[in-house]
């Protein structure tokens, strides 16, 4: 059984007062029908992203973070489909659009940056051809104007000697340079929203920070909202303004990135923070969350995290908590019930030390 959504969660999922959200997701539900049952891959996902804001979406593999992005841009693998809720882009509802009506939104209004830049670029066409084609497909420009726009974009993303690189092919660029080109393609038509799915995973650590800083700066200058999907809390800490933590297809915590990192409110988020190596103190052993994320066909009743949670009580196994106010964040945990909060169980000394170090 699920608790009734409260006004606190409705408020904190939204962007700061005065900002009209670029992306507004409400009660999103994605299902995969199978021969034996209907699997719920995303359940009751709600969040907003403001102009110029970076919302980091983080979680383990299988948490539903990439699927959330795919649902927003209608790229779900069949038989997956949106079964409930709504998605709005700059106030316009888009989740109910037919594919032919949605195609013009991709590129023009929603830019996409994927994990591997080499597979995002066509190896048979030069960088210039791909940029110019994208620009002309979405903006009213002739070839000459589109070429100038392509050169401008390459300069903005830090490609040296862009006049000579327009004729180069993707394999002639390094991984970091290819990802800069992908960012240029994503921004070519000045979209309102950028969805970046693990945009630096395939890159060297030394290049990751440069690419993330570039992406954040260019989107902030344009007022574009960014949905940054990653499993790496370090990437979130460096890049995001707010962070949404997902577990088993559900949103379990959302708040300002500094608040969530320093004061995680959900036991799962606490475990994530405690498992990050510290830089100021040597730990003998990193904290490990016992167990594994449940399969979609075997998500437990109540809170999906309850089999792994050191604080779980009978209520956690029977009633599913909604997001509720917890400090400056929201957490879907009965520890923060404003009427009848559960007691917090003491955990081992090693866990406490690791958690404090991660914070």
Secondary structure as GFF3:
##gff-version 3
##sequence-region A 1 359
A	DSSP	alpha_helix	7	12	.	.	.	ID=ss1
A	DSSP	beta_strand	21	33	.	.	.	ID=ss2
A	DSSP	beta_strand	38	50	.	.	.	ID=ss3
A	DSSP	beta_strand	54	58	.	.	.	ID=ss4
A	DSSP	alpha_helix	65	72	.	.	.	ID=ss5
A	DSSP	beta_strand	81	89	.	.	.	ID=ss6
A	DSSP	beta_strand	92	93	.	.	.	ID=ss7
A	DSSP	alpha_helix	99	102	.	.	.	ID=ss8
A	DSSP	alpha_helix	105	108	.	.	.	ID=ss9
A	DSSP	beta_strand	110	113	.	.	.	ID=ss10
A	DSSP	alpha_helix	117	120	.	.	.	ID=ss11
A	DSSP	alpha_helix	127	138	.	.	.	ID=ss12
A	DSSP	alpha_helix	143	156	.	.	.	ID=ss13
A	DSSP	alpha_helix	162	165	.	.	.	ID=ss14
A	DSSP	three_ten_helix	170	172	.	.	.	ID=ss15
A	DSSP	alpha_helix	175	187	.	.	.	ID=ss16
A	DSSP	beta_strand	193	197	.	.	.	ID=ss17
A	DSSP	alpha_helix	205	222	.	.	.	ID=ss18
A	DSSP	beta_strand	225	230	.	.	.	ID=ss19
A	DSSP	alpha_helix	233	239	.	.	.	ID=ss20
A	DSSP	beta_strand	242	247	.	.	.	ID=ss21
A	DSSP	beta_strand	250	256	.	.	.	ID=ss22
A	DSSP	alpha_helix	257	262	.	.	.	ID=ss23
A	DSSP	alpha_helix	267	274	.	.	.	ID=ss24
A	DSSP	three_ten_helix	296	298	.	.	.	ID=ss25
A	DSSP	three_ten_helix	306	308	.	.	.	ID=ss26
A	DSSP	alpha_helix	314	318	.	.	.	ID=ss27
A	DSSP	beta_strand	324	326	.	.	.	ID=ss28
A	DSSP	beta_strand	329	331	.	.	.	ID=ss29
A	DSSP	three_ten_helix	334	336	.	.	.	ID=ss30
A	DSSP	alpha_helix	349	358	.	.	.	ID=ss31
###
